[in-house]
Amino acid sequence: MRKLFLFPAITVVMLFPIEHFSSSALTLREDAAHHSANTITDTPGDTVMSNLTSQDSDAIATLAAVERFNDAFNRHDVEAVMAAMTDDCVFENTSPFPDGTRIEGQSAVRAYWESFFKGSPTAHFDAEDVIVSKDRCIVRWKYTKTKDGKPWHIRGVDVFRVRGGKVSEKLSYVKG
């Protein structure tokens, strides 16, 4: 069972574990084990999401947009990645150290992803933690690929901003 916790006092949404889901399949129930936080699950028979606030709905829409982006990324589908981003999108990558590079606009970001996927055909991100509030989403991830013929990984964080159901900013940071 997938769980999405909504903590009304701070309107934060966390998904444990992160898995692709359709927001239309989500349902709401009270979960006393989690201090009366509303818990959304995909378990049939639970109450429909009628008690959510507009901020909760914004957070769920933000999460859905980020998941569309991440799913397209892991398929190396540049068309779908760019369809999930706004025309005026911004991507800040992690290289070169220490500040990375800021890439702005659909055509520049598209060119970056095309080059990235060509140079990293085994690239894959696994979300380890997700925190969402309104139009912002933080994803702690593990990036894996093959490097010099051997498995390789690094951990980091993406800070997303979503506007109009699309990713408008993806700011990336890595450990080490």
ChimeraX attribute file (.defattr): number of C-alpha atoms within 10 A of each C-alpha:
attribute: neighborCount
match mode: 1-to-1
recipient: residues
	/A:1	7
	/A:2	16
	/A:3	20
	/A:4	23
	/A:5	20
	/A:6	24
	/A:7	17
	/A:8	15
	/A:9	7
	/A:10	9
	/A:11	16
	/A:12	21
	/A:13	23
	/A:14	22
	/A:15	19
	/A:16	15
	/A:17	14
	/A:18	17
	/A:19	12
	/A:20	13
	/A:21	14
	/A:22	10
	/A:23	15
	/A:24	9
	/A:25	13
	/A:26	21
	/A:27	20
	/A:28	23
	/A:29	18
	/A:30	14
	/A:31	13
	/A:32	10
	/A:33	7
	/A:34	11
	/A:35	9
	/A:36	13
	/A:37	17
	/A:38	20
	/A:39	22
	/A:40	25
	/A:41	20
	/A:42	18
	/A:43	15
	/A:44	10
	/A:45	9
	/A:46	14
	/A:47	15
	/A:48	16
	/A:49	20
	/A:50	8
	/A:51	11
	/A:52	14
	/A:53	12
	/A:54	10
	/A:55	16
	/A:56	21
	/A:57	14
	/A:58	20
	/A:59	25
	/A:60	22
	/A:61	21
	/A:62	26
	/A:63	30
	/A:64	19
	/A:65	24
	/A:66	27
	/A:67	19
	/A:68	22
	/A:69	21
	/A:70	20
	/A:71	18
	/A:72	18
	/A:73	21
	/A:74	15
	/A:75	13
	/A:76	21
	/A:77	16
	/A:78	19
	/A:79	13
	/A:80	16
	/A:81	22
	/A:82	21
	/A:83	16
	/A:84	23
	/A:85	28
	/A:86	18
	/A:87	16
	/A:88	13
	/A:89	23
	/A:90	22
	/A:91	23
	/A:92	19
	/A:93	19
	/A:94	17
	/A:95	13
	/A:96	8
	/A:97	10
	/A:98	8
	/A:99	11
	/A:100	15
	/A:101	15
	/A:102	14
	/A:103	18
	/A:104	17
	/A:105	15
	/A:106	18
	/A:107	13
	/A:108	13
	/A:109	23
	/A:110	18
	/A:111	12
	/A:112	16
	/A:113	18
	/A:114	14
	/A:115	11
	/A:116	13
	/A:117	17
	/A:118	12
	/A:119	10
	/A:120	14
	/A:121	11
	/A:122	14
	/A:123	20
	/A:124	20
	/A:125	19
	/A:126	16
	/A:127	23
	/A:128	16
	/A:129	16
	/A:130	22
	/A:131	18
	/A:132	26
	/A:133	21
	/A:134	20
	/A:135	21
	/A:136	20
	/A:137	24
	/A:138	22
	/A:139	21
	/A:140	20
	/A:141	19
	/A:142	17
	/A:143	16
	/A:144	17
	/A:145	17
	/A:146	14
	/A:147	12
	/A:148	7
	/A:149	7
	/A:150	7
	/A:151	10
	/A:152	12
	/A:153	13
	/A:154	13
	/A:155	17
	/A:156	18
	/A:157	20
	/A:158	20
	/A:159	17
	/A:160	23
	/A:161	23
	/A:162	26
	/A:163	16
	/A:164	12
	/A:165	18
	/A:166	23
	/A:167	29
	/A:168	21
	/A:169	21
	/A:170	23
	/A:171	18
	/A:172	20
	/A:173	19
	/A:174	17
	/A:175	8
	/A:176	7
